[in-house]
Amino acid sequence: MRKAAFAGLFYERGEVSLQKQLKACFEGERGPGAVPPERQTQKKASLPQGVIVPHAGYGYSGACAAWGYKALGEAPLPDVYVILAPSHKSARSGLTQEPFETPLGIVRVDQDLARRLLEKGHVKEDDELHAQEHSVEVQLPFLQFINKDAMEKVKILPLLIGQDADLDELAVDLKEVLLDTGKKASYIVSSDFTHYGRNYHYLPFTSDAQHNIAALDKGAIDRVQALDAEGFLRYVDDKMATICGAYPIALLLKLLKKPVKASLEQYYTSAVVTRDEKNSVSYATIVFS
């Protein structure tokens, strides 16, 4: 069992206070304005192929993430949510089969898919890598919140994607295991965008910072919306962009089935929350339908 390592840090520790915090992410300023239907029978929207959502503390990026979870929450529960996320402490990739505990309960890994993917040999099991990484964990209370009447049925395939990953091989592997099992999946990519300022050792410009950050992020988002995985990675390299989930994003773009529409639902930087324009992190939610 992987315990909730970031409860009380990135999100509320108590069950009631966490439910209240999640509701505020949807209904508050910069959120989508309403929570998704609580019951599966009320959900009518088609399942998005995937979403890109941020993974900062809920007080910073929760409202942005809520746009992605509104899209997921308006659709019926898929067989599995494939979570593609970065490791902030290692360049390696890894999968865990351990169930995740949050203040809202237990989220289980799809053991069959995990074993099949491990057998392909392009990703390894690595519980240690997942143990102190927040990028998967912070997504799980949102998944539980949008599936309140089916929490026990929520299953995930949690993958941390690092620089060692062969994205083409891994994309083929994921497509094959889903095809072989006939399971319906939705992808969740956990990523923030530009980390700007001395705190992040990234100062490509010193004047009109927030305007320039928005332009820098737009260049990356444009390539994501064009479904151009290679162009996106080249842009990240050329700009030395501090997009922590660049590899998970590129993997998603290789996984999507065409045709697909990519909609930017929300974008802002932490400066609108903290009022600190000298150090900021950008948040974007993109829905692929």
N, C-alpha and C positions, 0 to 999 in steps of 0.2 A: 504493500500500500504506500503510495506516495502522498505524504501528508501535505496539507496546505501551507507551503513555506512562506507565502506572501500575504496571507490574510492579516489584516491589521496594518499592512504597509501600502499595498496597491489598492486594496478595497477593504470594506468593513469586515470585522472579524465575526460579529454576531449574525445569526440567521435573519432576525427581524430587521436589524439595521442595514444588512446587505440587501434585502428585498427592497427596502425603502430607497437605498442608494441607487439600485438598478432602475427602479421606477422613475427616479428623478433624472437619470441619464436620458430616458426616452422623452419625458415630458418637459424637461427644463430648457433653458436657453441653449441654442445650438443643437438641441436634439431634434428628432423627427416629429415630436409633438404628441405622440400617442404610443401606447404599448401595443404589441401585436395581440391577436385573439388568444385567449388562454386555453381554449379547448381545440383539440385536433379536428373535431367535426366542424368548427367554425372557419377553418383555414382553407382558402380556395386558390390562392395564387400558385402559379407553377414554381417549382423548386429552382432557385438560381443555381447556375453551374458553380458559382463561387463568389467569394467576397474578399477584398483586402480591407483589413481593419487594424487600427493602432493597438498598442499594448502598454501604454503608460498607466499611471494611477488613474482611477476612475474620475477623480476630481479634475483631471487635466483632459484626458482623451475619451472618457466614457461616453460623452454626448456624441462624439464623432462615431465611435464604434456602434452606438445604438442604431444608426442608420443602416448599417449592414445587418444587424440582428433583427431589425424590423423586417427587412426583406426576407431573411431566413424564417422569421417567426410567423410570417403571413402564409408560408407554404407548409405542406404536410411534412412530418418528420421523415428524413431520409433513412436509409439503412445504416449509414455511417457518415460522420463528418471527418473528412481528412484534413488535419490541421498541419500546415506547413509553416514552420517558424524558425527564426535564427537562434543560435546560441550566442550570448553576449560574452562568454568567457572562454570559448574554444572555437577553433576553425573546423572542427570535425563534425560529422553528421551522426545521427543516431536515432534509434527507435526504442521506445519502452513499451512493455506489455503490462506494466503495473497499473492498477486502477488509481485514479486521482481522487483525493478527498478534498472537498470544499465545505464551507459552512452550510451549504444547501444539500449536502449529501455526497454520494459516490458517483463518479463517472467512470464507466468501464471501457476498456480497450477492446476492439473487435479482434479477438484472439486468432480467429481463422485467417483474416486478412493479414494480420501481423506476421503469422508464421509463414504464409505463402510469400509475402514480400521478403522476409529474411532469407528464405530458400533461394531467392533469385541471386543473392550474393552481392548486391550493389549498395546495401546499407546494413549496418550492424546493430545489434541490440546494445544499448548503452544506458543503463539505469542511472549511472553516476552523472552522466551529462545532463540528464533531465532533472536531477534532484534539486539543484539550486538555480534552475532557469525559470524565469517568470513568463516568458513569451507564450507558452501554451497555457499555463495555469490561469492567467488573467482572462482568458477567453471562456473558461468553463462555467463560471457563474452566469454569464450571459446565455449560454446554451441551456442551462437548467431553467433560467427565468423564462425563456421563450417557449419552453416545453413543459410547463408546470404540471400538466395532467399526464405527462409521459416521461418524467424524469428517469425512471428506472429503465426505460427503453433507449435512452440516448447512448450511442456508442461512438467512439472516436478512434482514429488512427493517428497518433501524435508523432510527427517527424520533425526533428531539428535538422535543418539543412545548412551545411557549412561549405567552405571553399573546396573541400575534398570531394564533393559530390559530382558525379557524372550526371548532369541534368538530363541529357538525352536518354541515357540508359534507365535512369530512375523514372522518367516519364513513361517510357515503354513498359517498365515493370508494373507501375501503378495501373496503367490502362489494362494490362493483361490480367492482373489479379481481380480487378473489378469486373472485367468481362467474363472471366472464368467462373466467378461466383454469382454473377447476375445481380450484384448489389447496386442499389442507387446511392450515389454519393454526392455530397456538396463539399467543395473545397473552402477552407478558411485559411487565408494567409495573414499571419500576424506580423505586422511591420509598421514602424514609424518611418517618416521621411526625413528631411534634413535636420541634422543636429548641428546647430550653429552657435558659435561663440567660443570664448576662451575655455569655458568649462568642458567643451567637446573638442578642443584643439583644432577648430575649423573656422578660419576667418578669411574666406575668399574675397570679401568686400567689407568695408568699414563704414560706408555711408549709405543711407536709405536702406538699411539692412532688411527690414521686413518686406519691402517691395521687391528687393533682389532675391530674397529667399523664395517668395511666391513664384517669381519667374523661373528660378532654378528648379523648384518642384514641378512647375508646369511642364518643363521640358521632359522630365521623367514621366509624369503622368500622361503626357501626350503619347509617348512611346508605349506605355502600358495600354492605353485605350486603342492604340493601333495594333495591339497584340504582337508587337515586335520584340520578342525576347532578346535576340542578339543585339538589336539596336538599343534596347534599354540597358543591357550590360555594358555596351560600348560607351553610352552616355554616362553611366555611373563611373566608369574608369576615366573617361576624358575629364569629367568635372571633379574627380575624386570625391564624389558625392557620399555623404554620410547617411545612406539609407540602410538601416541595419538588416532589413529583410530582403536585400536585393536578390539573393539566390533563391529564396522561396518564391518571390514574385516571378522571377524568370522561369522557374519550374512550373508555376501555375499557367503561365502563358503557353507553355508547351503541352499542357494537359487539356486545355479547353477545346471543346468540340465546336467547329465552325458550322453555321454562322453563329456569332455571339455579339451581343451588344454590351459595351462597357460604359457604365454610367457613373460619373463622379457625383456622389450624393452629398458629401460634406468635405470641407477643407478649412483648416485654420491652424495657427501655431499656438504654442503654450503661452506666448506673450499676451494673448487676449485674456488669459486667466491670471497670469502672474504679474503682468505689466512690466516684465523685464524683457526689453527688446535687445539687450546685449547678449543674452543666452536664451535660446529657444529651441523647441523641437516641433517639427511639423507633423500634423495628423491628417490623414486622408482616408476616406472610405469610398471604395469603388465596388460596384455590384455588377457581376457578369451574368447576363440572362440570355 
